[in-house]
Amino acid sequence: RGREMALNNLQKQSFKDIQDNEIYQTELVNEVINVTENLYFSQSKFNKISFEHAELGELEFTKCVFIGCDWSNLDLSKARFYDCDFTQCKFFGTNFIGAYFKTTQFNHTNLNYANFSDSTLKQVTFENCELIESLFQTCTFSKIEFRHTNINLANFWGTNLKGIDFSNTEFDAIEVTLDQLNGIQINALQAGVFARLLGIKII
């Protein structure tokens, strides 16, 4: 909330005025954006923006707020996000392979079928999100939180899940590497899922 308040006095711009390889502090509202360039934004606000292009250039966002934005089916493998907030956004099927996130929050956001494999996520929170059939294979996790989030059929193969709290998540099945579960936290209902993964029969 504090970050959003600090961005209330930004000057609104049109994306047609944004140039390649420049650093911007701005507000963009209600636009469809076709990005093919290298762009860098700091302390900017994006409201109801639809990003369109099959393969984006290098993108870097620092202390930015995104509200109601659509990034579905984009290639964000070259993107870096530092201290950003996403609220009611859509990342359906988005490619985050190799992307970098630090101190970033996703709130009420649809990330179904998103692919985070080989990405780095440090101090990232998913709250009230949809992550159905998302991929987190061979990721680097540090201080990750999943709060009231649906991770059904998500795939965490090769990712160290040590100490992660899944107790407030929703899933009937997930895929994990069994020797990288040390210290995870689950609730009583989820215990049966992990028992099946471990080949344990509960009588």
Disulfide bonds with the S-S distance in Angstrom:
none
